[in-house]
Amino acid sequence: MDGRTREHPPQVKGDEHQVSLDELLERLNSSEAGLKQEEAIQRLAEHGANVLEDTGKESLLHKYLKQFWNFFSILLTVGSLLAFIAEWLAPGQGNMYIGIALLVVVVLNSTFTFIQEYQAEKIMASFRQLIPPKARVLRNGEIAEILASGIVVGDVILIEEGDKVPADGRLIEVNSLKVDNSPITGEAEPQLRSLECTHPNILECRNMVFSGTLVQTGNGKAIILGTGANTQIGRLALLTKRTSSVETPLRKELNRFIRIISSIAIFLGISFFLVGFFVQDTFLLNLIFAIGIIVANVPEGLLPTVTLALSLASRRMAKRNALIKQLESVETLGSTTVICTDKTGTLTQNKMAVNSVFTGEGYLHIKEKQKPSDPLIRAAGLCNNSRITAESPGYKGDPTEGSLLVYVNQFTDEEELKHAYPRLQEYPFDSKKERMQVICSTPEETMESYLKGAPEVVMNMCSRLLTVDGTLPLDEKSAEMIMDEHIAMAEAGERVLALAFREVEDVQECEDGFVFLGLVGAVDPPRPEAKEAIHRCHMAGIKVVMITGDHPITARSIARKVGLCDDDEKLEIIIGSELAELSTQELAGRLKAPNIVFARTSPVQKLKIVQAFKAAGEIVTMTGDGVNDAPAMKNADMGVAMGSGTDVAREAADMVLLDDNFATIVNAVEEGRTVFDNIKKFIAYILTSNVPEILPFIAFVLLALPLPMNVQLILAIDLGTDILPALALAVERGEGDIMHRPPRSKDEKLLTRQVLFTSYGIKGPIEAAAGFFCYFAVLRDGGWNLGQALPFTDPLYMQAITAFFAAVIICQIANVFTSRTRRQSVLTKGFFGNKMILLGIASELTILGFIVFNPLVNAVFNTAPISLKYILLAIPFGIALLLIDELIKLGVRKNLKIGN
């Protein structure tokens, strides 16, 4: 029966794991050769795509309302309520407008933050679409790679190690297949699959595979029974995307910053309210004063600006082929102290090609396409899970296996070879055994076992050697000669595999009696940019550790070529077998070496390496592409998966490299450092204006001065003039020395003594001095004397607070320039280096112009037009702020040079 033609619609009754395979194929109107393309398209149109709706997703309304539940919003809401109380106690004093303004601020701030986070989520979603899950299916009897969403009931899928099962299916072929069913059953131990029905419960039956589960080892084929919502995971209403709200270091730091600033605001507000009440015994005025103190201390634009900085950084990284799965992971990269990286495809070009073949006849001429023996061709082509493709690099699958297949495909057709010698059993590559073995039937109706693996492993399983004179005993002299050639090939930087075969009577795995066929050496040229990228890491104080399954000699050669270490004597090489024997203390001692390479290392040993580095206090970034890399990547501070890697690896990672390039990781580290720097710059910038916002209220209470700046003008600074310049700092490029600094300590805070000292101790007082100078200049010229009462409605008072406000804005323009760098001179940035800064300054001057000269705006802010000379009085203070900041940065740079 050919079930690929439409005789009846597919029928799923729930007992598909128990019926015979023939009956199942009849029900599904399919066959072991899969569906015809036309039938699959028709079924897709009728039954829908193989996707799950994200039922656990937060509603937009809930996300929006969450933005109102933070310290800043609560403080401003309290301030608004206090203003309404003040209006109720003394109507007509303008407090109602302050209350309304504060509520508007809360709504605008929450809305802006929500919009930024929503856009960030959309960006992340678009990134995920760049690496959609794919699946291999049989269509029209041939293997085709399609989007997993296009799978339909009746399709036959092919699954192998590292795949995420795309839909529910019953197995029709297995080769040592183990599947991790924990997403469905919660059982952590991978379960061996079989073709027989082993349990009446479909979830316990071993002839089934389920959507969302992960293939740990082996491979197989399955016919699809359910897709989308009709899968087990769909019925259980579980999500295929399991995001967790783990608090990142940056989020913890932001929350700490918010708590500190909010505590300062509350403390100052209450303290000076009480002081003012006892000094002036005026409840209402001091209530307004408390509101002003709270408003002045709250940096309303912080959260949306941070989100914007992270979003822009993630966009820049995406353009450089690095996809971040969680925004705040960007910053984690910036504190990385150790990068543990794979060799193949990351430091090298992933263009593995056979470079030399040594057999019992000697070396073959590769360029002249000298044909090897037929058994070697069969061993290389059949003991192989890659496949020939038309796309570069010419194969799909493991690079080493692919290079073998491309090599033997010169002498035979891959498909014809596999058809003539069908595989009966596979014993997949095991990182502990370091070998792979397959058993195939022959045209002569016998069976042969083909072996591929590490030369030292394969040699121990061989007793004979294939030569031009036939099969000869493998004596000690011949074995030594072969191993010497192995070492010579490894020293040339080749990855060396040995091939062997033997006749067998059954499909059981063999441990000895093989005929040695030859050594195959494949080379993967280093990426041209790898050497420079590693140099940048060393300059940035980051230790680069190479982890490879290659022979130590090959690993040493590659390490030298990529610039990991030029002096072999300074290179610490730790072999996998040695690593297994090292105690925690011994390993910790070895990890102190400046240059480290792990050779002959299995993927499962990566976890031990990560844990050892973390125990030593390092911030670890770990790369990986295979299913066994997932535990190490999850355990690392930052997991980085290759875009060409397995579904399992990509799911475990925090970042995916679309180009599998080590240089991309280094670029991402630079972006991470820049983000943290920019957030600090932004904080220093906004905290500076707090001082000239707070001091007027203190002067009002303690010195009985007419209030030099009202709440409306504070809001004009925090939510008007400061916003665009602050956003401009979020997009500032990294300083020239950002990759010449050591990694920042994981204990380094956003709010440091240096930031507080610079903002509150130097820049802020300069701005306040400018404000008071201009304020008193207006009062003096207007004939005001100290101690004289001055109503809020007096034109002179309105001009004086306008001058104070204008002076703060002029100084903030100087401040935004100084904030562009933390260590380097601002002159290194160039005046037009960040055009958003110029746009921000233009916005500041525009707002200042409206508040000073526009009559309608004057009425809202209680300001009045003033002569330009009073605004110009603030310019020397702005210049002083620039010069003093430059001197401080010069001192910082000199201290760093002395320290180095």
C-alpha positions in Angstrom: 0.0 0.0 0.0 1.2 3.5 -0.8 -0.4 5.7 1.9 1.0 8.8 0.4 -2.1 9.2 -1.9 -5.3 10.6 -0.4 -7.7 7.7 0.0 -9.2 8.9 3.4 -8.3 11.6 6.0 -5.8 10.5 8.7 -7.5 9.0 11.8 -5.9 9.2 15.2 -7.8 7.2 17.9 -5.4 7.2 20.9 -4.1 3.6 20.7 -1.5 4.2 18.0 1.3 3.0 20.2 -0.4 -0.4 20.5 -1.5 -1.3 17.0 0.6 -2.9 14.3 2.7 -0.6 12.1 0.7 -1.7 9.0 -2.6 -0.8 10.7 -1.1 2.6 11.8 0.0 3.4 8.3 -3.4 2.6 7.0 -5.1 4.8 9.5 -2.8 7.7 8.8 -3.0 7.2 5.0 0.8 7.2 4.9 3.8 5.0 4.4 7.3 4.5 5.7 8.5 6.6 2.7 6.5 9.5 4.1 3.9 11.8 2.3 3.8 13.3 -1.1 4.5 17.1 -1.0 1.0 17.9 -2.4 -0.7 15.8 0.3 1.4 17.4 3.1 0.4 20.9 1.8 -3.3 19.9 1.8 -3.1 18.5 5.3 -1.3 21.6 6.6 -4.1 23.8 5.1 -6.8 21.6 6.7 -5.3 21.1 10.1 -3.1 24.1 10.7 0.5 24.7 11.5 2.5 22.7 14.1 2.7 25.5 16.7 1.6 26.0 20.2 -0.1 29.1 21.4 1.8 30.7 24.4 -1.1 30.3 26.8 1.0 31.4 29.8 1.9 34.7 28.3 1.2 37.8 30.3 -1.5 40.1 28.9 -0.4 43.5 27.7 -2.6 45.1 30.3 -1.0 43.2 33.1 2.5 44.1 31.8 1.5 47.7 31.7 0.0 47.8 35.2 3.2 46.2 36.5 5.1 49.3 35.5 3.3 51.3 38.2 4.5 49.0 40.9 8.0 50.2 41.7 9.5 52.6 44.2 9.8 55.5 41.9 6.1 55.4 40.8 4.9 54.9 44.4 7.0 57.8 45.6 5.7 60.1 42.9 2.1 58.9 43.6 2.6 59.7 47.3 4.0 63.1 46.3 0.9 63.7 44.1 -1.4 62.8 47.0 0.4 65.2 49.3 0.0 68.0 46.7 -3.7 67.3 46.6 -3.9 67.5 50.4 -2.0 70.8 50.3 -4.5 72.1 47.7 -7.4 71.0 50.0 -5.8 72.7 53.0 -5.1 75.9 51.1 -6.9 76.2 47.8 -5.6 78.4 44.9 -1.9 78.0 45.7 -1.2 75.9 42.6 -0.7 72.7 44.4 -3.5 71.0 42.4 -1.4 71.5 39.3 1.6 69.9 41.0 -0.5 66.9 42.0 -1.9 66.5 38.5 1.6 67.0 37.0 3.0 64.3 39.3 0.3 61.8 38.3 0.9 62.6 34.6 4.6 62.0 35.3 3.8 58.5 36.8 1.6 57.6 33.8 4.1 58.9 31.2 7.1 57.2 32.9 5.2 53.9 33.2 4.0 54.2 29.7 7.4 55.0 28.3 9.0 52.1 30.3 6.2 49.7 29.1 6.8 50.8 25.4 10.5 50.3 25.7 10.1 46.8 27.2 7.4 45.8 24.8 9.6 46.9 21.9 12.5 45.0 23.4 10.3 41.8 23.6 9.4 42.3 20.0 13.1 42.6 19.1 13.8 39.4 21.0 11.0 37.6 19.2 12.3 38.8 15.9 15.7 37.4 16.8 14.2 34.0 17.6 12.6 34.0 14.1 16.1 34.2 12.6 16.8 30.7 14.0 13.4 29.0 13.6 13.2 25.3 14.6 13.6 23.0 11.6 13.0 19.3 11.0 14.0 16.6 8.6 11.1 14.8 6.9 10.6 12.3 4.1 8.7 14.0 1.3 8.2 12.2 -2.0 10.5 9.5 -0.6 13.4 11.9 -0.2 14.9 13.7 2.8 13.9 17.3 3.0 14.6 20.0 5.7 11.5 22.1 6.5 10.3 24.4 9.2 9.0 22.4 12.2 5.8 24.3 11.9 5.1 22.7 8.5 5.0 19.1 9.9 1.7 17.3 9.5 0.1 14.0 10.7 1.4 11.2 8.6 4.9 12.8 8.0 7.9 10.6 8.6 10.6 12.6 10.5 14.3 11.8 11.0 15.7 12.6 14.4 19.3 12.4 15.8 21.4 13.4 18.7 20.8 17.1 19.7 17.4 17.4 18.0 14.3 18.7 19.7 11.5 16.4 18.7 9.1 18.6 16.7 5.8 16.6 17.1 4.4 13.4 18.7 5.2 10.3 16.7 5.6 6.6 16.8 9.1 5.2 16.0 9.6 3.1 12.9 13.4 2.9 13.1 15.8 3.3 16.0 19.6 3.2 16.4 20.6 3.4 20.1 18.1 6.2 20.5 17.8 7.8 23.9 15.3 10.7 24.5 15.1 13.0 27.5 11.3 13.1 28.3 11.6 15.4 31.3 9.6 18.2 29.5 6.7 15.8 29.5 7.2 13.3 32.4 9.6 15.2 34.6 12.0 12.2 34.6 15.6 13.5 34.2 17.1 10.2 33.1 17.1 9.8 29.3 15.0 6.8 28.2 16.1 4.2 25.6 13.6 3.9 22.8 12.5 0.7 21.0 10.1 -0.3 18.3 7.9 -2.5 20.5 4.9 -1.4 22.6 6.3 -1.7 26.2 3.4 -0.1 28.2 -0.3 0.5 27.8 0.1 4.1 28.9 1.3 6.1 25.8 3.5 8.3 27.9 5.4 5.3 29.3 5.6 3.4 26.0 9.1 3.3 24.5 8.0 3.2 20.9 6.8 6.9 21.1 8.5 10.2 21.0 6.9 13.5 22.0 7.0 17.1 21.0 9.4 19.2 23.0 11.5 16.3 24.2 15.3 16.2 23.5 17.3 13.5 21.7 20.3 12.7 23.8 22.0 9.9 21.7 21.4 7.8 18.6 19.0 8.4 15.8 15.7 7.2 14.4 12.6 7.7 12.3 9.1 8.3 13.5 5.7 8.7 11.9 3.8 11.7 13.2 0.5 11.2 15.1 -0.1 14.7 16.5 0.9 18.3 15.9 0.4 21.6 17.7 -2.3 21.6 20.3 -2.9 17.8 19.6 0.4 16.8 21.1 0.9 15.6 24.7 2.6 18.9 25.5 -0.2 20.8 24.0 -2.8 18.9 25.9 -0.9 19.5 29.1 -1.0 23.2 28.4 2.8 23.4 28.8 4.8 26.0 27.0 7.4 25.1 24.4 9.2 28.3 25.4 10.1 28.1 29.0 11.4 31.5 30.0 12.2 32.1 33.7 12.2 35.4 35.5 15.7 34.9 37.0 17.0 38.1 38.4 20.2 39.1 36.5 23.1 40.9 38.1 22.0 44.1 36.3 18.4 43.8 37.5 19.6 43.3 41.0 21.8 46.4 40.7 19.0 48.5 39.3 16.7 47.4 42.2 19.5 48.3 44.7 20.0 51.7 43.1 16.2 52.4 43.2 16.0 51.3 46.9 19.0 53.6 47.8 17.7 56.6 45.9 14.2 56.1 47.2 15.4 55.8 50.8 17.4 59.0 50.4 14.3 60.7 49.1 12.1 59.5 51.9 14.7 60.3 54.6 15.3 63.8 53.3 11.7 64.5 52.7 10.6 63.5 56.2 13.7 65.0 57.9 13.5 68.4 56.3 9.7 68.5 56.7 10.2 68.1 60.4 13.1 70.6 60.6 11.1 73.1 58.6 8.0 72.6 60.7 10.0 73.3 63.9 11.9 76.2 62.4 9.1 78.0 60.5 6.0 76.2 62.1 4.3 76.3 58.7 2.7 73.0 57.9 1.6 73.7 54.4 4.8 75.2 53.1 6.8 72.3 54.5 4.4 69.8 53.0 5.2 71.3 49.6 8.8 71.3 50.5 8.6 67.5 51.3 7.0 67.0 47.9 9.8 68.9 46.2 12.5 66.8 48.0 10.9 63.6 46.9 10.4 64.7 43.3 14.0 66.1 43.1 15.5 62.8 44.2 13.6 60.5 41.9 15.4 59.9 38.5 12.1 59.3 36.6 13.8 58.4 33.3 16.1 55.7 34.7 14.2 52.5 33.9 13.1 53.3 30.3 16.7 54.6 29.5 18.3 51.4 30.8 15.9 49.3 28.7 16.6 51.5 25.7 20.4 51.0 26.2 20.0 47.3 26.4 17.7 47.2 23.4 20.1 49.2 21.2 23.0 47.1 22.3 21.1 43.9 21.4 20.3 45.3 18.0 23.9 46.3 17.4 24.9 42.8 18.4 22.4 41.2 16.1 23.9 43.1 13.2 27.2 41.5 14.3 25.7 38.0 14.3 25.1 37.6 18.0 21.5 37.0 19.1 20.8 37.7 22.8 17.9 35.7 24.3 17.5 37.9 27.4 18.2 41.7 27.2 20.0 41.9 30.6 22.4 39.1 29.6 24.1 41.8 27.4 25.6 43.3 30.6 26.8 39.9 31.9 29.2 39.6 29.0 30.9 42.8 30.1 32.1 41.3 33.3 33.4 38.0 31.7 36.8 37.0 33.0 37.2 33.6 31.3 36.0 32.5 27.9 36.0 28.7 27.4 35.7 28.1 23.7 35.4 25.2 21.3 38.0 25.0 18.6 36.2 23.7 15.6 34.1 26.3 13.8 34.7 28.9 16.5 38.4 29.5 16.3 38.6 27.8 13.0 36.6 28.3 9.7 34.5 25.1 10.0 35.8 24.2 6.5 37.2 20.8 7.5 38.8 19.0 4.6 40.9 15.8 4.3 44.5 16.8 4.0 46.4 13.5 4.3 45.6 9.8 4.2 48.1 7.2 5.5 47.5 3.5 4.8 49.4 0.3 4.7 50.6 1.5 1.3 52.0 4.7 2.7 50.7 8.3 2.1 48.1 8.7 -0.7 48.3 11.7 -3.1 45.3 13.7 -2.2 45.6 16.4 -4.9 46.0 13.7 -7.6 42.9 12.0 -6.2 44.8 8.7 -5.6 42.0 6.2 -4.8 42.2 4.5 -1.4 41.2 0.8 -0.8 37.5 -0.1 -1.2 37.2 -1.1 2.5 38.6 2.4 3.5 36.0 4.1 1.2 33.3 2.0 2.8 34.4 2.6 6.3 34.7 6.4 5.8 31.3 6.6 3.9 29.2 4.2 6.0 30.5 4.9 9.5 29.3 8.4 9.0 26.1 10.3 9.8 26.7 13.4 7.7 25.3 13.8 4.2 26.3 15.4 1.0 24.6 18.7 0.1 24.8 21.3 -2.7 25.3 24.1 -0.1 28.7 25.2 1.2 30.8 23.5 2.7 29.3 20.5 0.7 27.9 18.5 3.6 25.5 18.6 6.5 26.5 17.3 9.9 29.6 17.0 11.9 32.6 18.8 10.2 35.0 15.9 10.5 32.5 13.3 9.3 31.5 15.7 6.5 35.1 16.1 5.3 35.4 12.3 5.2 32.2 12.0 3.2 33.3 14.7 0.7 36.6 12.9 0.3 35.2 9.4 -0.5 32.4 10.9 -2.6 35.2 11.5 -5.2 35.5 7.8 -5.7 31.9 6.6 -5.1 28.4 7.9 -4.9 27.3 8.3 -1.3 23.6 7.3 -2.0 24.6 4.2 -4.0 27.1 3.1 -1.3 24.5 3.4 1.4 22.0 1.6 -0.7 24.4 -1.3 -1.5 25.5 -1.6 2.2 22.4 -0.8 4.2 23.0 -0.1 7.9 21.7 -2.7 10.3 22.9 -1.3 13.6 24.7 1.8 14.8 26.7 2.2 18.0 27.0 6.0 18.1 30.2 8.0 18.9 30.7 8.0 22.6 33.0 10.6 24.1 34.2 8.1 26.7 34.9 5.3 24.2 36.1 7.8 21.5 34.8 5.7 18.7 31.8 5.0 16.5 30.8 1.6 15.0 28.2 0.6 12.4 27.2 -2.9 11.1 26.0 -3.1 7.5 24.9 -5.9 5.3 26.9 -6.5 2.0 25.8 -7.4 -1.5 27.2 -10.8 -0.8 24.6 -11.2 2.0 27.3 -11.1 4.7 27.7 -8.5 7.4 30.6 -6.1 8.1 31.4 -3.8 11.0 33.1 -0.5 10.3 35.0 1.4 13.0 36.1 5.0 13.2 37.7 6.8 16.1 40.7 8.1 17.9 43.9 6.3 16.5 45.0 5.0 19.9 41.6 3.5 20.6 41.1 2.0 17.1 44.7 0.5 17.1 43.9 -1.3 20.4 41.0 -3.0 18.7 42.9 -4.1 15.6 44.9 -7.3 15.1 45.6 -7.1 11.4 46.7 -4.5 8.8 45.5 -4.0 5.2 48.5 -3.6 2.8 49.1 -3.9 -0.9 50.0 -7.6 -0.2 46.7 -8.2 1.5 45.8 -8.5 5.2 48.8 -9.0 7.4 49.2 -9.4 11.2 49.6 -6.0 13.0 52.9 -6.4 14.7 54.5 -4.1 17.3 56.8 -2.5 14.7 53.9 -1.6 12.4 51.8 -0.3 15.2 54.7 2.0 16.3 55.2 3.2 12.8 51.4 4.0 12.5 51.4 5.9 15.8 54.5 7.9 14.7 52.7 9.0 11.6 49.7 9.9 13.8 51.9 12.2 15.8 53.4 13.8 12.7 50.0 14.5 11.3 48.8 16.0 14.7 51.9 18.2 14.8 50.8 19.6 11.5 47.6 20.7 13.1 45.5 17.9 11.6 42.6 16.2 13.4 43.4 12.5 12.9 40.9 9.6 12.8 41.7 5.9 12.3 39.5 3.6 10.2 39.1 -0.2 10.5 36.7 -3.0 9.5 35.9 -6.7 10.1 33.4 -9.3 9.1 30.8 -10.2 11.7 28.2 -12.9 12.3 25.6 -10.7 14.1 24.8 -7.1 15.0 26.5 -7.1 18.4 29.2 -4.4 19.0 32.7 -5.7 18.5 35.7 -4.9 20.8 38.5 -6.5 18.8 39.6 -8.4 15.7 39.5 -5.4 13.3 41.6 -4.9 10.2 43.4 -1.5 10.3 42.7 0.5 7.1 44.4 3.8 7.6 44.7 7.2 9.2 42.8 10.2 7.8 44.0 13.7 8.7 41.6 16.6 8.3 42.5 20.3 8.7 40.3 23.2 9.5 42.1 26.5 8.9 42.1 29.1 11.7 39.7 32.0 11.2 41.8 35.0 10.0 40.2 37.2 12.7 40.7 34.7 15.5 44.2 35.8 16.4 43.3 39.5 16.7 40.2 38.6 18.7 42.2 36.6 21.2 44.8 39.4 21.4 41.9 41.8 22.2 40.8 39.4 25.0 44.2 39.3 26.5 44.4 43.1 26.3 41.0 43.3 28.1 42.3 41.0 30.9 40.1 38.0 29.7 41.6 34.5 29.8 40.8 32.4 26.7 40.6 28.7 27.3 40.4 26.3 24.3 38.6 23.1 24.7 38.9 20.4 22.0 38.6 16.7 21.5 41.8 16.7 19.4 45.1 15.1 20.3 47.3 17.3 22.6 49.8 17.8 19.8 47.1 19.0 17.4 45.7 21.3 20.1 49.1 22.8 20.7 49.6 23.5 17.0 46.2 25.2 16.7 46.8 27.2 19.9 50.0 28.5 18.4 48.3 29.4 15.0 45.4 31.3 16.6 47.7 33.3 18.9 46.5 31.7 22.2 50.1 31.3 23.2 53.3 31.8 21.2 55.6 30.1 23.7 54.9 26.3 24.1 56.5 26.2 27.5 54.0 28.7 28.8 51.0 26.7 27.5 49.3 24.5 30.1 47.7 21.5 28.3 45.3 19.3 30.4 44.2 16.1 28.8 40.7 14.7 29.4 41.9 11.5 31.1 44.1 13.6 33.4 41.2 16.0 34.1 39.1 13.1 35.3 41.8 12.2 37.9 42.5 15.7 39.2 41.0 16.7 42.6 39.2 20.0 42.9 42.3 21.6 44.6 44.7 20.2 42.0 42.5 21.5 39.2 42.2 24.9 40.8 46.0 25.2 40.9 46.3 24.2 37.2 43.7 26.8 36.3 45.9 29.6 37.5 48.1 29.2 34.4 47.7 32.2 32.0 47.3 30.0 28.9 45.3 26.8 29.1 44.2 24.2 26.5 42.0 21.2 27.3 42.7 18.3 24.8 41.0 15.0 24.3 38.2 16.4 26.4 34.7 15.1 26.3 31.7 17.5 26.3 30.5 16.2 29.7 33.9 17.3 31.2 33.1 20.9 30.3 30.8 21.1 33.3 33.7 20.3 35.6 35.8 23.0 33.9 33.0 25.6 34.3 32.4 24.7 38.0 36.2 24.9 38.7 36.5 28.3 37.2 33.4 29.6 39.0 34.7 28.2 42.3 37.8 30.3 41.7 35.7 33.4 41.5 35.8 33.8 37.7 32.9 35.0 35.5 32.7 32.3 32.9 31.4 32.4 29.3 31.1 28.9 27.8 30.5 28.0 24.1 29.0 24.8 22.9 27.0 23.3 20.0 26.2 19.7 21.1 23.6 18.2 23.4 26.2 17.3 26.0 27.4 20.9 26.1 24.0 22.1 27.5 24.7 21.4 31.3 28.0 23.4 31.1 26.4 26.3 29.2 23.5 26.4 31.8 26.0 26.4 34.6 28.2 29.1 33.1 27.5 32.8 33.8 26.9 33.1 30.1 26.1 30.3 27.7 26.9 30.8 24.0 25.6 28.4 21.4 26.6 28.1 17.8 23.9 28.9 15.2 24.8 25.7 13.5 24.6 23.7 16.7 21.8 21.5 18.1 18.4 22.6 19.2 19.3 21.5 22.7 22.4 23.7 22.8 20.6 26.7 21.5 17.8 26.3 24.0 20.3 26.2 26.9 22.3 29.2 25.8 21.9 32.9 26.7 23.3 34.0 23.3 23.5 32.4 19.9 26.3 33.1 17.4 24.8 33.0 13.8 28.3 32.9 12.3 29.9 30.5 14.9 32.8 33.0 15.1 34.9 33.6 18.2 35.4 37.3 17.2 31.7 37.8 17.6 31.9 36.8 21.2 34.6 39.4 21.7 32.5 42.0 20.0 29.6 41.1 22.3 31.9 41.5 25.4 32.7 45.0 24.2 29.0 45.8 23.8 28.4 44.4 27.3 31.1 46.6 28.8 29.8 49.6 26.9 26.2 49.1 28.2 27.4 49.0 31.8 29.5 52.1 31.2 26.6 54.0 29.6 24.3 53.2 32.4 26.8 54.6 34.9 27.2 57.7 32.7 23.5 58.2 32.7 23.2 57.8 36.4 26.1 60.3 37.0 24.4 62.7 34.7 20.9 62.6 36.3 22.2 62.5 39.9 24.2 65.7 39.3 21.0 67.8 38.7 19.6 66.4 42.0 21.9 68.7 44.0 20.6 72.0 42.5 17.1 70.6 42.8 17.4 69.8 46.5 19.5 72.7 47.8 16.8 75.4 47.0 14.4 73.6 49.3 17.1 73.3 52.1 17.8 77.0 51.7 14.1 77.7 51.8 13.7 75.9 55.1 17.0 76.7 56.9 17.7 80.2 55.6 14.1 81.4 55.0 15.0 82.4 51.4 12.2 82.6 48.8 12.1 79.1 47.3 14.7 79.3 44.5 13.2 76.6 42.3 9.6 75.2 42.4 8.4 71.7 41.8 7.2 72.4 38.3 10.7 73.4 37.2 12.2 70.3 38.8 9.8 68.2 36.7 10.7 70.3 33.7 14.4 69.2 34.2 13.7 65.6 35.1 11.2 64.9 32.4 11.9 67.6 29.9 15.4 68.9 29.5 17.3 65.8 30.9 15.4 63.1 28.9 16.9 63.4 25.4 20.5 64.0 26.6 20.2 61.0 28.9 18.9 58.8 26.0 21.8 60.1 24.0 24.2 58.8 26.6 22.5 55.4 26.3 23.7 55.1 22.6 27.2 56.4 23.2 29.9 54.2 21.7 32.4 52.6 24.0 35.5 54.6 25.0 38.8 53.9 23.3 40.2 52.0 26.3 37.1 49.9 27.0 38.8 46.7 25.8 42.1 47.7 27.5 40.7 47.6 31.0 40.5 44.5 33.2 37.0 43.0 33.6 34.9 44.8 36.1 34.5 43.0 39.5 31.2 41.2 39.9 30.9 43.1 43.1 31.1 46.5 41.4 28.0 48.5 41.9 26.2 51.0 39.6 26.1 53.5 42.5 29.7 53.7 43.7 31.5 56.2 45.9 33.2 57.7 42.9 29.8 58.3 41.1 28.3 59.8 44.3 31.4 62.0 44.9 31.5 63.2 41.3 27.8 63.9 41.1 27.0 65.1 44.6 30.4 66.4 45.7 31.7 68.2 42.5 29.4 68.6 39.6 26.2 69.1 41.6 27.5 71.8 43.8 28.9 73.7 40.8 25.5 73.6 39.2 23.9 74.7 42.4 26.4 77.6 42.7 25.6 78.7 39.2 21.9 78.6 40.0 22.2 80.6 43.2 24.6 83.1 41.6 22.1 83.9 38.8 19.2 83.8 41.2 20.8 86.4 43.5 21.9 88.5 40.6 18.3 88.9 39.5 17.2 89.6 43.1 20.0 92.1 43.7 19.2 94.0 40.5 15.6 94.1 41.4 16.3 95.7 44.8 15.6 92.7 47.0 17.2 92.5 50.5 18.0 89.4 52.6 15.1 88.6 54.9 12.6 90.5 52.8 9.4 88.5 52.1 8.8 87.8 48.4 5.4 86.4 47.3 5.4 83.6 44.7 3.3 85.9 42.5 5.9 88.7 42.5 7.4 89.3 39.0 10.8 89.6 40.6 10.5 86.2 42.3 9.3 84.7 39.0 12.3 86.1 37.2 14.7 84.9 39.9 13.6 81.3 39.8 13.7 81.5 36.0 17.4 82.5 36.2 18.1 79.6 38.6 16.5 77.1 36.2 18.3 78.6 33.2 21.7 78.3 35.0 21.1 74.6 35.8 20.2 73.9 32.2 23.4 75.6 31.0 25.5 73.5 33.4 23.6 70.3 32.4 24.7 71.0 28.8 28.3 71.0 30.0 27.6 68.0 32.2 26.2 65.9 29.3 29.5 66.5 27.4 31.6 65.4 30.4 29.4 62.4 31.0 30.2 61.0 27.5 33.4 59.4 29.0 34.3 58.0 32.4 38.1 57.8 32.0 39.1 59.2 28.7 39.2 62.9 27.9 35.9 64.0 26.4 38.0 65.6 23.6 38.7 62.0 22.3 35.0 61.7 21.4 34.8 64.5 18.9 32.1 67.1 18.9 29.9 65.3 16.2 30.7 61.7 17.5 27.2 61.3 18.9 24.6 63.3 17.0 21.9 62.5 19.5 23.9 64.5 22.1 23.5 67.6 19.8 19.8 66.8 19.4 19.5 66.5 23.2 21.2 69.9 23.7 18.9 71.4 21.1 15.9 70.1 23.0 17.2 71.5 26.2 17.7 75.0 24.7 14.2 74.8 23.1 12.5 73.9 26.4 14.5 76.6 28.1 13.4 79.1 25.5 9.7 78.2 26.0 9.9 78.3 29.8 11.7 81.7 29.8 9.9 83.6 27.0 6.5 82.0 26.2 3.6 83.6 28.1 1.4 80.5 28.2 4.3 78.4 29.5 5.2 81.1 32.0 1.8 80.7 33.6 2.2 77.0 34.0 5.7 77.1 35.5 5.3 80.5 37.4 8.3 81.9 35.4 8.9 85.3 33.7 11.1 86.5 30.8 14.6 87.6 31.9 17.5 89.3 30.2 19.9 87.1 28.3 22.8 88.5 30.5 21.5 86.5 33.5 21.6 83.3 31.5 25.1 84.0 30.2 26.3 84.4 33.9 26.1 80.5 34.1 28.5 79.9 31.3 31.7 80.3 33.4 30.3 77.7 35.8 29.7 75.3 32.9 33.3 75.8 31.7 34.6 75.2 35.2 32.6 72.0 35.4 34.2 70.8 32.1 37.7 71.7 33.2 37.4 70.2 36.7 36.0 66.9 35.3 38.8 66.7 32.8 41.4 67.1 35.6 39.7 64.4 37.6 39.8 62.0 34.6 43.4 62.9 34.0 44.2 61.9 37.6 42.2 58.6 37.1 44.2 57.7 34.0 47.5 58.5 35.7 46.6 56.3 38.7 45.7 53.5 36.4 49.1 53.8 34.6 50.9 53.7 38.0 48.8 50.7 39.0 49.7 48.9 35.9 
